[in-house]
Amino acid sequence: MRMMKPALLATMASLAFCGIARADVVPPIKGNDTGGIISYNLVGQIDIRATSIAHCAQYGKVPKLLATQAYYGGYISFACKWVPHGGYDRPLRTRY
């Protein structure tokens, strides 16, 4: 019984630390039908324009890039707009 308490305590501590280690996972894109953000850390890894186009096309809209925070931990923000006046076709709808 004396050895159970330290073993239980060690197990609980390791589970708590494993949960904290996964807290820094950032999704590549986060948003809704009005726009979204993309982590700046992914600039060299993914195509920012193609990602924002694919996101806004789910809602039948086109993206407009708004701002860039060009430092570690920053974001690239974009807005999803309706097809501009004079556009002949609606954007392609991507289905994954």
C-alpha positions, 0 to 999 in steps of 0.5 A: 500500500505504501508503494501505491501512493507514489506510483499513483502520484507519478502516473497522475503527474506524467498524464498532466505533463503529457496534456500540457505538451500538446497545448501548443498545436496550432491548426493551419487555418481557423475561420468561418464564413466571414473570414479567418486567420492562418498562422504565420509560422506556416508561411514557408510550408503551405501556399497561403493564397490557395489555402484562403481560396479553398476556405472561402470557396466552401461558402461560395465567396472569394478571399481578401487578404487583410493584414500580416503580423510578420513575427513568430506567433503572428497571424495572416488574416483574411476576409471572405467576400461575395463575388465582386460585381461584374464577376461572371462565374461564382467561385469553384466549390471545393469538397473534401 
